[in-house]
Amino acid sequence: MIGKNNLKTAVSKGFLLSAVLALSSCATYKPSNVNDICQIFRGETDWYKAARSANKRWGTPIGVMMAIIKQESSFRHDVRPDRPRFLFIPLPRKSSAYGYAQAQDPAWNDYRKDTGNWSHDRDNFADAINFVGWYTDNSQKRLGLSKWDAYSQYLAYHEGWGGYSRGSYKKKKFLSGVAAKVRNQSSTYNAQLKKCQPALDKAVKGWWPF
């Protein structure tokens, strides 16, 4: 028979274990090597499933979408612009960008309205990469940009469709270098993915432990 003290101890340990498990299940995945798409997806196959789903829906190469997200947030879920300060007083942020894709409020609301799903969250990877797919799909429709053209797609992503049409990026010398970086990263990701995609496809189907 269990004594009262032992019972209290057991119950306390049970609650503690439940809390630890709950916290661990809510932990947000952080890739250890953001330069290797195979390692990123091996670490969290749900991310691969989300990327594959976005690719199937919007037609944008996985490498292009992932390169844009890497540039925007380095795969951190809660990134937002720093708040400027006046003396010790925090001022409003200059941008509403937030989450993996650094989507701003107007574009994010357009995305949710267009897809008919208002429950999307910017700090959810599946929602974020689907947003990038949606945005690049619209860049093709509105601006005639190839979905494989990571350089131009990033310029449109950064400047917005109107800004890109006006050539606003031409006045920002630094931006051409950033877009080239995204293009190169996209090429690297696409080449890496060719080597590990068959195994990833098997892993998400549960055919064998990855």
TORPA-4810 file (N, C-alpha, C, O; in nm, 3 decimals):
<nodes>
NODE_1_0.085_-0.120_0.000_0.000_0.000_0.000_0.088_0.124_0.000_0.185_0.131_0.075_M
NODE_2_0.056_0.224_-0.084_0.136_0.345_-0.094_0.095_0.445_0.013_-0.023_0.477_0.026_I
NODE_3_0.193_0.494_0.089_0.165_0.594_0.191_0.129_0.727_0.129_0.153_0.750_0.010_G
NODE_4_0.071_0.817_0.211_0.029_0.948_0.160_0.147_1.027_0.106_0.137_1.089_0.000_K
NODE_5_0.259_1.025_0.179_0.376_1.101_0.134_0.429_1.047_0.001_0.462_1.123_-0.090_N
NODE_6_0.436_0.913_-0.007_0.485_0.853_-0.131_0.390_0.882_-0.247_0.433_0.903_-0.360_N
NODE_7_0.259_0.883_-0.216_0.161_0.912_-0.319_0.175_1.055_-0.370_0.168_1.080_-0.490_L
NODE_8_0.197_1.149_-0.275_0.216_1.289_-0.314_0.340_1.305_-0.400_0.342_1.380_-0.498_K
NODE_9_0.447_1.231_-0.361_0.572_1.238_-0.437_0.552_1.184_-0.578_0.600_1.243_-0.675_T
NODE_10_0.482_1.073_-0.588_0.457_1.012_-0.719_0.374_1.104_-0.807_0.401_1.118_-0.926_A
NODE_11_0.272_1.166_-0.747_0.187_1.257_-0.824_0.267_1.377_-0.872_0.253_1.421_-0.986_V
NODE_12_0.351_1.432_-0.781_0.434_1.548_-0.816_0.528_1.514_-0.931_0.546_1.593_-1.024_S
NODE_13_0.590_1.396_-0.923_0.681_1.354_-1.029_0.606_1.336_-1.161_0.658_1.366_-1.268_K
NODE_14_0.481_1.287_-1.149_0.401_1.268_-1.269_0.369_1.399_-1.337_0.377_1.411_-1.459_G
NODE_15_0.333_1.500_-1.256_0.305_1.632_-1.311_0.430_1.694_-1.373_0.423_1.757_-1.478_F
NODE_16_0.544_1.675_-1.305_0.670_1.729_-1.355_0.707_1.666_-1.487_0.750_1.735_-1.580_L
NODE_17_0.690_1.534_-1.497_0.722_1.463_-1.621_0.630_1.510_-1.734_0.674_1.529_-1.847_L
NODE_18_0.502_1.528_-1.702_0.407_1.574_-1.804_0.443_1.712_-1.854_0.433_1.742_-1.973_S
NODE_19_0.486_1.798_-1.760_0.523_1.935_-1.798_0.645_1.934_-1.888_0.650_2.008_-1.986_A
NODE_20_0.744_1.850_-1.854_0.866_1.841_-1.936_0.832_1.790_-2.076_0.883_1.843_-2.175_V
NODE_21_0.748_1.688_-2.083_0.709_1.634_-2.213_0.632_1.736_-2.296_0.649_1.746_-2.417_L
NODE_22_0.546_1.812_-2.227_0.469_1.914_-2.298_0.559_2.022_-2.354_0.542_2.067_-2.468_A
NODE_23_0.656_2.063_-2.273_0.748_2.167_-2.319_0.834_2.118_-2.434_0.858_2.191_-2.530_L
NODE_24_0.880_1.993_-2.425_0.966_1.939_-2.531_0.889_1.924_-2.661_0.944_1.943_-2.769_S
NODE_25_0.757_1.890_-2.650_0.679_1.874_-2.771_0.649_2.007_-2.837_0.623_2.014_-2.957_S
NODE_26_0.654_2.116_-2.757_0.626_2.248_-2.812_0.752_2.319_-2.860_0.746_2.427_-2.919_C
NODE_27_0.867_2.257_-2.835_0.993_2.320_-2.874_0.997_2.339_-3.025_0.956_2.251_-3.101_A
NODE_28_1.045_2.454_-3.067_1.052_2.485_-3.209_1.183_2.435_-3.267_1.291_2.459_-3.212_T
NODE_29_1.173_2.365_-3.377_1.291_2.308_-3.443_1.383_2.418_-3.495_1.338_2.514_-3.557_Y
NODE_30_1.512_2.403_-3.468_1.613_2.497_-3.516_1.722_2.418_-3.588_1.797_2.345_-3.524_K
NODE_31_1.732_2.431_-3.719_1.834_2.355_-3.794_1.975_2.389_-3.746_2.006_2.506_-3.720_P
NODE_32_2.058_2.288_-3.734_2.195_2.311_-3.687_2.286_2.358_-3.800_2.388_2.423_-3.775_S
NODE_33_2.251_2.325_-3.924_2.331_2.365_-4.040_2.237_2.419_-4.147_2.179_2.341_-4.223_N
NODE_34_2.221_2.549_-4.154_2.125_2.610_-4.246_2.176_2.614_-4.390_2.103_2.655_-4.480_V
NODE_35_2.300_2.571_-4.412_2.356_2.571_-4.547_2.338_2.438_-4.619_2.372_2.426_-4.737_N
NODE_36_2.285_2.339_-4.551_2.266_2.206_-4.610_2.119_2.169_-4.601_2.069_2.139_-4.493_D
NODE_37_2.050_2.171_-4.714_1.906_2.146_-4.712_1.874_2.002_-4.672_1.768_1.976_-4.615_I
NODE_38_1.964_1.910_-4.702_1.941_1.771_-4.663_1.944_1.756_-4.511_1.859_1.687_-4.454_C
NODE_39_2.039_1.819_-4.447_2.045_1.815_-4.301_1.925_1.885_-4.238_1.872_1.840_-4.137_Q
NODE_40_1.881_1.994_-4.299_1.764_2.065_-4.248_1.643_1.973_-4.247_1.573_1.962_-4.146_I
NODE_41_1.618_1.906_-4.359_1.501_1.820_-4.370_1.515_1.690_-4.294_1.416_1.634_-4.247_F
NODE_42_1.638_1.640_-4.281_1.657_1.519_-4.200_1.625_1.547_-4.054_1.574_1.461_-3.982_R
NODE_43_1.656_1.668_-4.011_1.629_1.705_-3.872_1.481_1.720_-3.842_1.439_1.705_-3.727_G
NODE_44_1.402_1.750_-3.943_1.257_1.764_-3.924_1.187_1.731_-4.057_1.172_1.817_-4.143_E
NODE_45_1.146_1.607_-4.070_1.086_1.565_-4.197_0.951_1.633_-4.222_0.906_1.639_-4.337_T
NODE_46_0.886_1.684_-4.117_0.763_1.759_-4.139_0.790_1.885_-4.222_0.704_1.928_-4.299_D
NODE_47_0.908_1.942_-4.207_0.945_2.057_-4.290_0.955_2.016_-4.437_0.914_2.090_-4.526_W
NODE_48_1.009_1.899_-4.460_1.019_1.852_-4.598_0.881_1.830_-4.657_0.854_1.866_-4.772_Y
NODE_49_0.792_1.771_-4.578_0.656_1.749_-4.626_0.588_1.882_-4.658_0.515_1.893_-4.757_K
NODE_50_0.611_1.983_-4.574_0.553_2.114_-4.598_0.610_2.178_-4.724_0.537_2.238_-4.803_A
NODE_51_0.742_2.165_-4.742_0.807_2.221_-4.861_0.760_2.151_-4.987_0.735_2.215_-5.089_A
NODE_52_0.748_2.020_-4.979_0.702_1.943_-5.094_0.558_1.979_-5.130_0.522_1.986_-5.247_R
NODE_53_0.476_2.001_-5.028_0.336_2.039_-5.050_0.326_2.177_-5.115_0.246_2.197_-5.206_S
NODE_54_0.409_2.272_-5.067_0.409_2.406_-5.125_0.457_2.403_-5.270_0.404_2.475_-5.355_A
NODE_55_0.556_2.321_-5.297_0.607_2.306_-5.434_0.499_2.249_-5.527_0.484_2.295_-5.640_N
NODE_56_0.427_2.151_-5.478_0.321_2.089_-5.558_0.207_2.188_-5.584_0.149_2.188_-5.692_K
NODE_57_0.177_2.270_-5.484_0.064_2.363_-5.498_0.097_2.483_-5.587_0.015_2.525_-5.669_R
NODE_58_0.219_2.538_-5.570_0.251_2.664_-5.636_0.352_2.650_-5.751_0.364_2.740_-5.834_W
NODE_59_0.424_2.539_-5.755_0.518_2.517_-5.864_0.655_2.580_-5.848_0.738_2.570_-5.938_G
NODE_60_0.679_2.646_-5.736_0.810_2.707_-5.712_0.907_2.602_-5.658_0.871_2.530_-5.566_T
NODE_61_1.027_2.593_-5.714_1.124_2.494_-5.665_1.149_2.508_-5.516_1.154_2.619_-5.463_P
NODE_62_1.165_2.396_-5.450_1.188_2.396_-5.306_1.313_2.477_-5.272_1.314_2.551_-5.174_I
NODE_63_1.418_2.463_-5.353_1.541_2.536_-5.327_1.524_2.686_-5.329_1.587_2.757_-5.251_G
NODE_64_1.438_2.736_-5.417_1.412_2.880_-5.426_1.340_2.928_-5.300_1.379_3.028_-5.240_V
NODE_65_1.236_2.856_-5.261_1.160_2.895_-5.142_1.246_2.890_-5.016_1.240_2.980_-4.932_M
NODE_66_1.326_2.786_-5.004_1.410_2.771_-4.886_1.521_2.876_-4.882_1.557_2.925_-4.775_M
NODE_67_1.574_2.912_-4.999_1.679_3.015_-5.003_1.624_3.151_-4.961_1.692_3.228_-4.893_A
NODE_68_1.501_3.180_-5.000_1.438_3.306_-4.959_1.417_3.309_-4.808_1.445_3.410_-4.744_I
NODE_69_1.368_3.199_-4.752_1.347_3.192_-4.608_1.478_3.202_-4.532_1.487_3.270_-4.430_I
NODE_70_1.581_3.135_-4.583_1.712_3.143_-4.517_1.761_3.288_-4.512_1.812_3.334_-4.410_K
NODE_71_1.746_3.359_-4.623_1.790_3.498_-4.628_1.708_3.586_-4.533_1.762_3.676_-4.469_Q
NODE_72_1.580_3.560_-4.526_1.492_3.645_-4.446_1.505_3.622_-4.296_1.504_3.717_-4.219_E
NODE_73_1.518_3.497_-4.253_1.515_3.469_-4.110_1.617_3.368_-4.061_1.629_3.345_-3.941_S
NODE_74_1.691_3.308_-4.154_1.783_3.199_-4.120_1.709_3.088_-4.043_1.763_3.025_-3.953_S
NODE_75_1.582_3.068_-4.083_1.496_2.963_-4.028_1.466_2.980_-3.880_1.451_2.881_-3.808_F
NODE_76_1.456_3.104_-3.835_1.413_3.133_-3.698_1.267_3.178_-3.702_1.228_3.261_-3.784_R
NODE_77_1.187_3.122_-3.614_1.042_3.137_-3.625_0.987_3.270_-3.576_0.880_3.312_-3.619_H
NODE_78_1.059_3.337_-3.486_1.001_3.455_-3.421_1.077_3.585_-3.451_1.073_3.679_-3.372_D
NODE_79_1.145_3.590_-3.564_1.225_3.708_-3.598_1.134_3.824_-3.636_1.036_3.807_-3.708_V
NODE_80_1.168_3.941_-3.588_1.102_4.064_-3.629_1.204_4.176_-3.624_1.304_4.164_-3.552_R
NODE_81_1.184_4.285_-3.697_1.281_4.395_-3.697_1.303_4.452_-3.557_1.211_4.456_-3.475_P
NODE_82_1.424_4.497_-3.531_1.454_4.560_-3.403_1.372_4.688_-3.386_1.338_4.755_-3.484_D
NODE_83_1.342_4.720_-3.262_1.271_4.844_-3.234_1.372_4.955_-3.209_1.457_4.942_-3.121_R
NODE_84_1.366_5.063_-3.284_1.457_5.176_-3.258_1.422_5.240_-3.124_1.310_5.227_-3.076_P
NODE_85_1.518_5.308_-3.067_1.496_5.373_-2.937_1.534_5.519_-2.941_1.628_5.559_-3.010_R
NODE_86_1.460_5.597_-2.869_1.495_5.737_-2.846_1.528_5.749_-2.699_1.440_5.740_-2.613_F
NODE_87_1.658_5.769_-2.670_1.706_5.760_-2.532_1.674_5.620_-2.481_1.730_5.522_-2.532_L
NODE_88_1.587_5.607_-2.383_1.551_5.475_-2.331_1.409_5.435_-2.372_1.356_5.337_-2.321_F
NODE_89_1.349_5.510_-2.462_1.210_5.486_-2.500_1.205_5.403_-2.629_1.254_5.449_-2.733_I
NODE_90_1.145_5.284_-2.625_1.133_5.204_-2.749_1.031_5.267_-2.842_0.920_5.303_-2.800_P
NODE_91_1.067_5.281_-2.968_0.980_5.340_-3.069_0.916_5.229_-3.153_0.961_5.114_-3.149_L
NODE_92_0.812_5.261_-3.228_0.749_5.159_-3.313_0.847_5.102_-3.415_0.934_5.173_-3.465_P
NODE_93_0.832_4.974_-3.446_0.915_4.911_-3.548_0.886_4.972_-3.684_0.774_5.014_-3.712_R
NODE_94_0.988_4.975_-3.769_0.973_5.035_-3.901_0.900_4.942_-3.998_0.858_4.984_-4.106_K
NODE_95_0.886_4.817_-3.959_0.822_4.719_-4.047_0.743_4.620_-3.963_0.778_4.592_-3.848_S
NODE_96_0.636_4.568_-4.021_0.553_4.467_-3.953_0.599_4.326_-3.986_0.530_4.229_-3.953_S
NODE_97_0.715_4.312_-4.052_0.765_4.180_-4.091_0.782_4.090_-3.969_0.826_4.135_-3.863_A
NODE_98_0.745_3.964_-3.986_0.753_3.871_-3.874_0.762_3.727_-3.926_0.708_3.694_-4.031_Y
NODE_99_0.830_3.643_-3.848_0.830_3.500_-3.873_0.934_3.452_-3.973_1.021_3.528_-4.017_G
NODE_100_0.924_3.325_-4.007_1.019_3.260_-4.097_1.036_3.337_-4.228_1.149_3.357_-4.274_Y
NODE_101_0.925_3.378_-4.287_0.929_3.441_-4.419_0.938_3.593_-4.411_0.946_3.660_-4.514_A
NODE_102_0.938_3.649_-4.290_0.940_3.795_-4.271_0.829_3.862_-4.352_0.849_3.967_-4.412_Q
NODE_103_0.714_3.800_-4.352_0.598_3.854_-4.423_0.543_3.974_-4.345_0.530_3.969_-4.223_A
NODE_104_0.510_4.080_-4.417_0.452_4.198_-4.355_0.300_4.185_-4.351_0.240_4.108_-4.426_Q
NODE_105_0.239_4.260_-4.261_0.095_4.249_-4.238_0.010_4.256_-4.366_-0.074_4.168_-4.387_D
NODE_106_0.029_4.357_-4.453_-0.057_4.366_-4.572_-0.047_4.243_-4.662_-0.148_4.189_-4.707_P
NODE_107_0.077_4.198_-4.689_0.096_4.081_-4.776_0.041_3.955_-4.711_-0.020_3.872_-4.778_A
NODE_108_0.062_3.941_-4.581_0.013_3.823_-4.510_-0.140_3.818_-4.511_-0.199_3.712_-4.529_W
NODE_109_-0.202_3.932_-4.492_-0.348_3.936_-4.495_-0.402_3.906_-4.635_-0.504_3.839_-4.649_N
NODE_110_-0.331_3.955_-4.738_-0.371_3.923_-4.875_-0.359_3.773_-4.901_-0.445_3.713_-4.966_D
NODE_111_-0.254_3.715_-4.849_-0.231_3.570_-4.864_-0.342_3.491_-4.796_-0.397_3.397_-4.854_Y
NODE_112_-0.376_3.528_-4.674_-0.481_3.456_-4.602_-0.616_3.472_-4.671_-0.695_3.378_-4.679_R
NODE_113_-0.641_3.593_-4.720_-0.767_3.617_-4.790_-0.772_3.538_-4.921_-0.876_3.480_-4.955_K
NODE_114_-0.662_3.537_-4.994_-0.657_3.470_-5.124_-0.669_3.319_-5.110_-0.732_3.254_-5.194_D
NODE_115_-0.609_3.264_-5.005_-0.613_3.119_-4.985_-0.736_3.075_-4.904_-0.765_2.956_-4.895_T
NODE_116_-0.807_3.172_-4.847_-0.927_3.141_-4.772_-0.903_3.077_-4.637_-0.993_3.014_-4.581_G
NODE_117_-0.782_3.092_-4.585_-0.750_3.032_-4.455_-0.693_3.140_-4.363_-0.578_3.181_-4.378_N
NODE_118_-0.773_3.186_-4.270_-0.732_3.294_-4.180_-0.660_3.243_-4.056_-0.622_3.322_-3.968_W
NODE_119_-0.640_3.113_-4.048_-0.572_3.056_-3.931_-0.421_3.042_-3.952_-0.351_2.996_-3.863_S
NODE_120_-0.371_3.083_-4.070_-0.228_3.074_-4.097_-0.149_3.157_-3.996_-0.193_3.265_-3.955_H
NODE_121_-0.032_3.107_-3.955_0.056_3.177_-3.861_0.195_3.195_-3.923_0.249_3.103_-3.983_D
NODE_122_0.250_3.312_-3.908_0.380_3.341_-3.967_0.494_3.270_-3.897_0.601_3.253_-3.955_R
NODE_123_0.473_3.227_-3.771_0.578_3.153_-3.701_0.561_3.002_-3.714_0.623_2.925_-3.640_D
NODE_124_0.477_2.960_-3.807_0.460_2.820_-3.840_0.529_2.795_-3.974_0.498_2.861_-4.073_N
NODE_125_0.623_2.701_-3.977_0.703_2.683_-4.098_0.618_2.645_-4.218_0.639_2.698_-4.328_F
NODE_126_0.523_2.555_-4.200_0.440_2.511_-4.313_0.364_2.629_-4.372_0.355_2.642_-4.494_A
NODE_127_0.309_2.714_-4.287_0.237_2.832_-4.336_0.332_2.930_-4.404_0.297_2.991_-4.505_D
NODE_128_0.452_2.945_-4.348_0.548_3.041_-4.402_0.597_3.001_-4.541_0.604_3.084_-4.631_A
NODE_129_0.631_2.874_-4.558_0.683_2.833_-4.689_0.570_2.831_-4.792_0.594_2.853_-4.911_I
NODE_130_0.449_2.806_-4.747_0.334_2.814_-4.839_0.312_2.959_-4.883_0.274_2.985_-4.997_N
NODE_131_0.337_3.052_-4.791_0.328_3.195_-4.826_0.431_3.231_-4.932_0.399_3.302_-5.028_F
NODE_132_0.553_3.182_-4.917_0.658_3.212_-5.015_0.620_3.154_-5.151_0.640_3.217_-5.254_V
NODE_133_0.563_3.033_-5.150_0.517_2.974_-5.275_0.408_3.057_-5.340_0.409_3.081_-5.460_G
NODE_134_0.313_3.101_-5.258_0.204_3.187_-5.307_0.257_3.318_-5.363_0.213_3.365_-5.468_W
NODE_135_0.353_3.377_-5.292_0.407_3.506_-5.335_0.482_3.493_-5.467_0.463_3.575_-5.558_Y
NODE_136_0.565_3.392_-5.479_0.642_3.374_-5.602_0.551_3.338_-5.719_0.578_3.374_-5.834_T
NODE_137_0.443_3.267_-5.691_0.346_3.235_-5.795_0.282_3.364_-5.847_0.262_3.380_-5.968_D
NODE_138_0.250_3.455_-5.756_0.193_3.583_-5.796_0.295_3.671_-5.868_0.260_3.749_-5.956_N
NODE_139_0.422_3.657_-5.829_0.527_3.734_-5.899_0.538_3.689_-6.044_0.567_3.769_-6.132_S
NODE_140_0.516_3.562_-6.067_0.516_3.513_-6.205_0.396_3.568_-6.282_0.409_3.613_-6.396_Q
NODE_141_0.279_3.564_-6.220_0.158_3.609_-6.285_0.158_3.760_-6.310_0.116_3.805_-6.416_K
NODE_142_0.206_3.837_-6.212_0.199_3.983_-6.222_0.317_4.043_-6.297_0.303_4.142_-6.369_R
NODE_143_0.434_3.981_-6.279_0.556_4.041_-6.332_0.623_3.957_-6.441_0.719_4.002_-6.504_L
NODE_144_0.573_3.838_-6.463_0.632_3.751_-6.564_0.764_3.689_-6.522_0.844_3.651_-6.607_G
NODE_145_0.789_3.678_-6.392_0.915_3.624_-6.343_0.910_3.472_-6.334_0.815_3.415_-6.280_L
NODE_146_1.011_3.407_-6.387_1.020_3.262_-6.376_1.032_3.222_-6.230_1.099_3.289_-6.152_S
NODE_147_0.967_3.113_-6.194_0.976_3.063_-6.057_1.113_3.004_-6.027_1.148_2.982_-5.911_K
NODE_148_1.190_2.978_-6.131_1.326_2.927_-6.113_1.427_3.042_-6.101_1.543_3.018_-6.066_W
NODE_149_1.386_3.163_-6.130_1.474_3.279_-6.127_1.479_3.336_-5.985_1.409_3.432_-5.953_D
NODE_150_1.562_3.274_-5.901_1.568_3.314_-5.760_1.614_3.459_-5.744_1.571_3.527_-5.651_A
NODE_151_1.699_3.505_-5.832_1.751_3.643_-5.824_1.636_3.744_-5.837_1.617_3.828_-5.749_Y
NODE_152_1.562_3.735_-5.945_1.453_3.830_-5.968_1.338_3.808_-5.871_1.274_3.903_-5.827_S
NODE_153_1.312_3.682_-5.838_1.205_3.654_-5.742_1.235_3.718_-5.607_1.145_3.769_-5.541_Q
NODE_154_1.361_3.715_-5.567_1.393_3.775_-5.437_1.378_3.928_-5.442_1.331_3.989_-5.346_Y
NODE_155_1.419_3.988_-5.552_1.402_4.133_-5.564_1.255_4.172_-5.552_1.222_4.269_-5.485_L
NODE_156_1.167_4.095_-5.618_1.023_4.122_-5.610_0.971_4.095_-5.469_0.881_4.164_-5.421_A
NODE_157_1.027_3.993_-5.405_0.987_3.958_-5.269_1.025_4.070_-5.171_0.948_4.105_-5.081_Y
NODE_158_1.143_4.124_-5.190_1.194_4.228_-5.100_1.127_4.362_-5.124_1.093_4.433_-5.029_H
NODE_159_1.108_4.398_-5.250_1.056_4.530_-5.284_0.905_4.536_-5.300_0.847_4.644_-5.303_E
NODE_160_0.841_4.419_-5.311_0.699_4.417_-5.339_0.676_4.427_-5.488_0.764_4.471_-5.562_G
NODE_161_0.557_4.387_-5.533_0.529_4.386_-5.676_0.534_4.525_-5.737_0.587_4.545_-5.846_W
NODE_162_0.476_4.622_-5.666_0.478_4.759_-5.716_0.617_4.816_-5.722_0.655_4.881_-5.820_G
NODE_163_0.695_4.791_-5.617_0.832_4.841_-5.611_0.918_4.782_-5.721_0.998_4.851_-5.783_G
NODE_164_0.900_4.652_-5.744_0.977_4.587_-5.849_0.941_4.646_-5.985_1.028_4.671_-6.068_Y
NODE_165_0.812_4.668_-6.008_0.768_4.725_-6.136_0.827_4.864_-6.159_0.858_4.901_-6.272_S
NODE_166_0.842_4.940_-6.050_0.899_5.075_-6.061_1.051_5.073_-6.066_1.113_5.176_-6.091_R
NODE_167_1.110_4.957_-6.044_1.256_4.947_-6.045_1.321_5.005_-5.920_1.433_5.055_-5.927_G
NODE_168_1.250_5.000_-5.806_1.304_5.058_-5.684_1.434_4.992_-5.640_1.517_5.056_-5.575_S
NODE_169_1.452_4.864_-5.675_1.573_4.792_-5.635_1.698_4.849_-5.702_1.809_4.829_-5.653_Y
NODE_170_1.681_4.918_-5.813_1.795_4.974_-5.886_1.863_5.085_-5.805_1.981_5.116_-5.827_K
NODE_171_1.790_5.144_-5.713_1.846_5.251_-5.631_1.911_5.198_-5.503_1.966_5.275_-5.425_K
NODE_172_1.905_5.068_-5.483_1.961_5.006_-5.363_2.075_4.913_-5.406_2.053_4.796_-5.438_K
NODE_173_2.196_4.967_-5.405_2.311_4.892_-5.455_2.335_4.762_-5.380_2.378_4.663_-5.439_K
NODE_174_2.307_4.762_-5.251_2.334_4.642_-5.170_2.244_4.526_-5.210_2.280_4.410_-5.193_F
NODE_175_2.125_4.559_-5.262_2.024_4.457_-5.286_2.063_4.359_-5.396_2.025_4.242_-5.390_L
NODE_176_2.138_4.404_-5.495_2.180_4.313_-5.602_2.271_4.204_-5.546_2.266_4.089_-5.591_S
NODE_177_2.354_4.240_-5.449_2.441_4.141_-5.386_2.362_4.041_-5.302_2.395_3.922_-5.301_G
NODE_178_2.260_4.088_-5.234_2.176_3.999_-5.154_2.099_3.903_-5.245_2.090_3.784_-5.217_V
NODE_179_2.044_3.956_-5.355_1.971_3.873_-5.449_2.062_3.767_-5.512_2.019_3.654_-5.535_A
NODE_180_2.186_3.804_-5.540_2.283_3.708_-5.595_2.312_3.599_-5.492_2.331_3.483_-5.527_A
NODE_181_2.316_3.637_-5.366_2.339_3.541_-5.258_2.224_3.440_-5.251_2.246_3.320_-5.232_K
NODE_182_2.102_3.490_-5.266_1.985_3.403_-5.265_1.989_3.310_-5.386_1.959_3.191_-5.374_V
NODE_183_2.025_3.363_-5.503_2.036_3.281_-5.624_2.136_3.168_-5.605_2.109_3.053_-5.640_R
NODE_184_2.252_3.200_-5.551_2.356_3.098_-5.531_2.313_2.994_-5.429_2.337_2.875_-5.446_N
NODE_185_2.247_3.041_-5.322_2.200_2.947_-5.220_2.093_2.855_-5.277_2.087_2.737_-5.244_Q
NODE_186_2.008_2.911_-5.362_1.904_2.831_-5.425_1.965_2.721_-5.512_1.920_2.607_-5.508_S
NODE_187_2.067_2.756_-5.589_2.134_2.656_-5.674_2.196_2.547_-5.590_2.188_2.429_-5.624_S
NODE_188_2.258_2.586_-5.478_2.319_2.487_-5.388_2.213_2.397_-5.328_2.230_2.275_-5.324_T
NODE_189_2.105_2.455_-5.280_1.997_2.376_-5.222_1.938_2.277_-5.323_1.916_2.160_-5.291_Y
NODE_190_1.913_2.324_-5.444_1.854_2.236_-5.546_1.946_2.119_-5.579_1.901_2.006_-5.599_N
NODE_191_2.077_2.146_-5.585_2.174_2.040_-5.613_2.181_1.940_-5.498_2.188_1.819_-5.520_A
NODE_192_2.178_1.990_-5.375_2.181_1.903_-5.258_2.056_1.816_-5.252_2.063_1.697_-5.222_Q
NODE_193_1.942_1.878_-5.280_1.815_1.807_-5.267_1.804_1.690_-5.365_1.743_1.589_-5.334_L
NODE_194_1.864_1.704_-5.483_1.861_1.595_-5.581_1.921_1.468_-5.524_1.880_1.357_-5.558_K
NODE_195_2.020_1.485_-5.437_2.091_1.368_-5.382_2.015_1.301_-5.267_2.025_1.180_-5.249_K
NODE_196_1.938_1.379_-5.191_1.874_1.320_-5.073_1.722_1.309_-5.085_1.658_1.249_-4.998_C
NODE_197_1.664_1.364_-5.192_1.518_1.363_-5.203_1.458_1.224_-5.207_1.355_1.202_-5.144_Q
NODE_198_1.517_1.127_-5.280_1.458_0.993_-5.279_1.449_0.933_-5.138_1.349_0.871_-5.102_P
NODE_199_1.554_0.953_-5.059_1.552_0.902_-4.922_1.452_0.978_-4.836_1.386_0.918_-4.751_A
NODE_200_1.440_1.108_-4.858_1.342_1.187_-4.782_1.200_1.143_-4.815_1.115_1.135_-4.726_L
NODE_201_1.174_1.115_-4.942_1.042_1.068_-4.982_1.007_0.936_-4.912_0.894_0.916_-4.869_D
NODE_202_1.106_0.848_-4.902_1.082_0.721_-4.833_1.060_0.744_-4.684_0.975_0.679_-4.622_K
NODE_203_1.136_0.837_-4.626_1.127_0.862_-4.483_0.989_0.917_-4.444_0.932_0.874_-4.344_A
NODE_204_0.936_1.009_-4.523_0.807_1.068_-4.487_0.693_0.969_-4.508_0.585_0.986_-4.451_V
NODE_205_0.716_0.866_-4.588_0.616_0.762_-4.606_0.627_0.655_-4.497_0.542_0.566_-4.487_K
NODE_206_0.732_0.666_-4.415_0.748_0.572_-4.305_0.800_0.437_-4.346_0.781_0.339_-4.275_G
NODE_207_0.864_0.430_-4.461_0.916_0.302_-4.509_1.034_0.252_-4.428_1.053_0.131_-4.412_W
NODE_208_1.113_0.346_-4.376_1.227_0.306_-4.293_1.274_0.427_-4.214_1.255_0.541_-4.257_W
NODE_209_1.337_0.403_-4.096_1.383_0.515_-4.013_1.490_0.594_-4.087_1.580_0.536_-4.149_P
NODE_210_1.479_0.726_-4.080_1.575_0.810_-4.151_1.702_0.824_-4.071_1.795_0.891_-4.114_F
</nodes>
